[in-house]
Amino acid sequence: MPHVARHTDYMADQIGTARLLAGHGQPFEAGSWQSFTLVFTAGRFGMDDTGSIRVVHRFASDMGTPQFTDPGAPNYVTAEASNGARLELSYNPRLNMRPWGKCLTVAVGRGFLAPGDTITIRLGDRGGGSPGIRLQTFGEDRFEFRVLADVFACFNWAILPEQPWIAIIPGAPDIWRAVLPTLRRANEPFALGLRADDRWGNPSHSVRGRYRLRPSAPVLGLPEVIDWPAGARAERIEGLRVAVPGDLTIDVLDETGHRLARSNPLRIAEAATHLPSYLPFWADMHGQSEETIGTNSAARLVEYARDLAFIDAMCHQGNDFQITGEFWRGLNALTAGSTRPGRFVFFPGWEWSGNTALGGDRNVVLRAEGGTLHRSCHALVEDLSDADTDALDARALHAALRAEGGAAGVLCLPHVGGRYANLPYAHDRALERSVEVHSDWGTFDWLLEDAFATGARVGIAANSDGHKGRQGASHPGASLFGAYGGLTCYFAPELTRDAIWDAMLWRRQVCTTGAARVHADAWAVLAAPADLHRDDPALGGAPVGRTARAGLGNILTGVADAAVEFGFEISAGAPVERVEIRNRTRLIETWRPHAAADLGRRIRVLWEGSEYRGRGRETSWRGEIALAGNSWSGARPINRFNLDRRFDATPGGLAFDGVTTGGFMGVEAMLADPGAGTLSIRTNLVTAEIPVAEIGLEDRTWEAGGLGRRVRAFRLPDTNPHHAVRHGLRVPLRPDEDNALFIRATLEDGNVLWSSPIYLIAGSGRA
């Protein structure tokens, strides 16, 4: 029996036609309010009673949700038949076959259509005062109003051969970005990347004028002014050098001298005797394009990552059950053709997308082209000629990859997406060197805890899993994604595939949320040398050396010390709020660059967490924060990405509506009086009151069930100058289990940083 994963094509050219009365093929601004009139004309067969048409959009689209009841409200949609047939309208975001799952259905509820009769759909009908329908918030070269028709009322829809479409383009510049690498040696060349994002995170093509560049230290090769090329979405200035050690930032100024942006700090290495062996290279190893469930082509995804997001390395991770043989061959050609050692590295790969019970999501990253695609299934791929290469569960996947050479040529990255990686079901110590704790989907420290519980010795990664064509700088937009995508920084001697691969094998990395570029390091110093391993010693391999100083991702066995000196350093574009020093799941210390005596009038109230692990993990927060006997000023949001959500601040409080998916969002404000009055919190999940005087250095926390759902309130100094910090402490070791020392740092801009754990093991580590 043939495998069918498509809509019918029976006489599709005679089923009917669809057209936009205006706007077809024209550009429209992302996130703007528009109104479109779409007309379906019945073809040879007309349309029978209970037949219907569907207007579908991609899963990734965050266009406004159609509603049919309030003519004055946003996203109002109407439809009428030319012959007076009664129509019924409905909307379901998961009704049609992926990736075109978002489905507006217009059904003939009573009557029928004859050939030539029409159905007119007004998307964003403004007749009753509606502002229109909000377009999706991210760019797309060809955004289709894809129309399907079931004219025979048999519930099998035909895709019309010609589809109405528009282009969605960026809006005006809103936020400037200046991006530097995070560490270079003195007199070593580097590049500065510049762009201006619109309010929804799209690099704008509307930048105009002359801009000044002001470095904090002399930079050889840096122009004093630049004239922005018309239509350019980014600028990259290469061949820059700095001779003097220290932390460099570069300001971007307009012609009046107003500062538009300050870059992240670039650490210039100190004296020649202390030059670093490894340099940081920033990667997003997880994103999809329109060939699977994402947006725009894979080729355009590369252009965005390299030229607009300014990352150094990437990997395409399409859902395996949507990757055809043709696309797999094309993707391999693209990765090979796009890789330029020293400039950009593109790894081939795919997302093994097995059901959660069978292992859950794993990124498969290949060292080179030509690998066999082991799908979790052929659910949406009709050609079954290679079905014998499928790996129907994660254990079968691991076995197949080991048989093909294992970690010398392939690695797996468990992560949380639509499905989550089920590590208790399957974990391969050789192939799975890291776990992904952050993406557009949210923040998932619990996946690292799962890894520890299974005995894994893994690094920590963050990527985007972006579906909106913005790999490397992945704004979540206004859909179910709850976070700005992350990056992983690999430490390698050079930017080549082999060097980055070696860093992944060693777990030599840090990672961040929000695509933040942060210089960071962590280390442990032992009194007595111990055995150093690249691979998990449970695999049985011999150590590769001995050392008394352990770095990011190192595994040491035979550790005789009862305690070690653990240290870290951070240099970031935002002040450091706190650093948690952790040993596995235990919090050893929360270090802050300020003390209780430094606190002032600035407070934060944050809400965080998720419903549970799987799909539908989004937690909706709705409510108010009010001040009695006090007031605040300058209230600003933290991690507010969806501008459709309410954030109405007044001197007396805040009314808000937000979503978290494991991470946090909230508000910061400056109190009029540091100690007067009461703060009250009234939300759908938490109700609490606290005297303002009791809000201090430590979090006041109110739990809300679910998975880490809570509200927190705490106080900060009025100003925090601590962008660069260094700290050390003595950490006692446990002799009865792995010690996994790492930091989880929170910056004042709402971003989080993790260092890969340093594993210190008293025994052989082979258990």
C-alpha positions, 0 to 999 in steps of 0.5 A: 500500500503506497505511503501518502503524506499529501493533499489530493491533486485530483484535477486540482487545476479545475477546482478553483482559483484564489486571488488577492484583490490588492497587494499580491506580490507586494511588500508589507512591513512586519508586524503592521496592521493590514486588510486583505480581500481574498476571493475564491472562485469555484471551478468546474465542480462548484462546491457542494453543501458542507464543502469548504476552503482553508486559508493556511499559514505556516506553524512559525507564523505569528500573524494575528489570530482571526476572530469573528465576533467583534467588528471593532477589535483587531484581527476581525475576519468576515466571509460572504458567498456571491450567491448568498450561501450561508458560510461558517467560519472557524480557526484552529492553529493545529488543524492542517498538515504541518508545516501549514498547520494554522488554518482558517476554514470557511465552510458552506453551512447551507447551500452550495456554489455553482461554477463561477460563484465566489467566496470573498474573505476579508482578513482584517475587515475594517468596516466595523472599526477594526484596525485590521489584521496584524501581519507576522512579525518577521520577514519572509520573501514569499508569505503565502495565503495558501488556499486549499479547497474541498469542493466535493465535501469529502474532507480531502483538500486540494492545494490550488496550483497558484497561490496569492502571496505577499513579501514581508519586510523589516520596519524602521530601525529601532534598536542598534546592535554593535557586535564584537568577538569576546576575546582576541590577542593583542594585534590579532585581527577582528571584525565589528558587526553593525545593524539596526533592528526594527521593533520586532527584531528584524535587521532593518533595510531602512538605515540611512545617513552617516555614523561615528564610531567611538572606541574606548581604546585606540583601534587600528583600522577603525574608521571614524565615520561610516556612510551607511550603504542604501538598503544594507541591513548590516555592516561588517568592518574587518581587519581591526586590531588593538595593541593594548591589553584590556576590555574594548567597547565601541560606541555607535553615534549619530551625527548629533553625537547621540549614542545609539549603541555600545558594543559588547566588551572585547577582551584583549589578552594580556602580556605575551607570556599569558596568551590564550591557547583558545579563542571564543567562536560563537555558534547557533547549532540549531535552526530550521528553514522553510524546507521543513517547518521554518521560514525562508530557504536554507540558503537565506538562513546562512546569509542571516546567520553569517551576515546579519547575526555575525555568528561564526558557526551554525548547523541546520536542524530540520525535522527528519520526517520532513527532509526529502532525499533531494533536500538532504543532498542540497543541504549537504552541498550548501554546508560544503559551499558555505564553509570558509575556514577562518570566516564561517563554519556550517555543519551538516545535520538534522533533528532526529524528531522521535516521539518523547516515549522513544527518546525525544528530540536530538540534534544530530551534527555531522563533521562532514558531508555525505552522512546517512540520514537516519530518520525517526520516521517517514511521516511526511516523506512519501519516498520510502526507498530509504526507509531501511535506514530509519532509526525508530527510537533513540537507542536505534539511532545511537547504535546506527551512529556508533556503527558509522564511526561514532563521535569521530564523525557525529555528535548528538545534542538532546534538547527541548522542542515540541518534544523533549529529550527523554534522557532516562530512556536513552543517553549515549555517553560518547555521542551526547557531549552536551545538552541544550538548556535554552532556545526560543522555546524557553529555558530548561535547567531541568534537562541538565538535572535529568542528565546528572540523574542519568550519570551523564557528564555533559557540557551545557549548550544554548541555541535558537531552534529558530523557525523564523529565519533568524538563526543566530539572532532569533527574536521569538516574535509574538507566537508561542515561543517564549524566549530570545534564542541563545548562542554557544561559545566554543573555545578553539585554536582556530575557526575550522570544522575540526577545531570546533569539533574538538571543542565540542568533544571536550565540552569546552564552551559557555552559552548564553540566552538572548544571543548575548556575547559575553567573555566568560571563563571558569576553572578549578585548581587542585592541590594535587594533579589528577587524571584528565579525560576528554571522553567520559571515563565510563567508556573505558578509555585511558586518560590523556594526561594529568593536571592540577588546573581544570578548565571548562568541560574537563573531566578529572578522575582520581581527585584526592583533594577534599576541596578545590579553589574554584574561580570564574570571570565575566565581562559583559555588556550589561552589569552582572546581577548575580552568579550562582556557583553550583555543584550538580543540582546543589547551589553552593553560593549565590555571589553578587558584585554588591552587598546589602549596604549598597542597595538603593531604591531600585527593585525588580519583580519577576515572574517565571517558570512553565506549566510542565515539560511538554507541548503547552508548557507556556505559562500565561501571567495576567495581573497587577502590581500595585504600590500603596503608600509609595510610588515608582518611576522609570518602570521598564520591562525585562524580557518582554519580547511580545509587544502584543502583550500588555505592559501598562506602567504608572507611578502606582504600579503595573498592569501586565499580561505575559508568557514564560516558558521556563525563563523569566520576565518582569519589571524594574523600577525606581522607588520614590521612597526606599522604605515606605508602603506596601507592594501588592501582587495580584495575578492569575497564579499568585496573590501576595503582599510585602512591605517595601522595607522588607524587599532586600538583597535576597529574593522574596519568593511566592511559588505557583506550582507547575514547573518552577513557576514563581514570582520573585521580588528583590532590591538592587543598587541604584546603579551597578557598575560591575560589567567585569567581575572575577571571583574565587572560592573554596568548594568542598568536594563530595567523595561519593559522587561526581562533582560538577562545578559550573556557574549560572550567571544572570545579567541585568539585561535579563540574559543568563550565562552558563559555563560547562561543568568541570567534573571532579571525580574521586574514583575512576569514573567508570561506574 
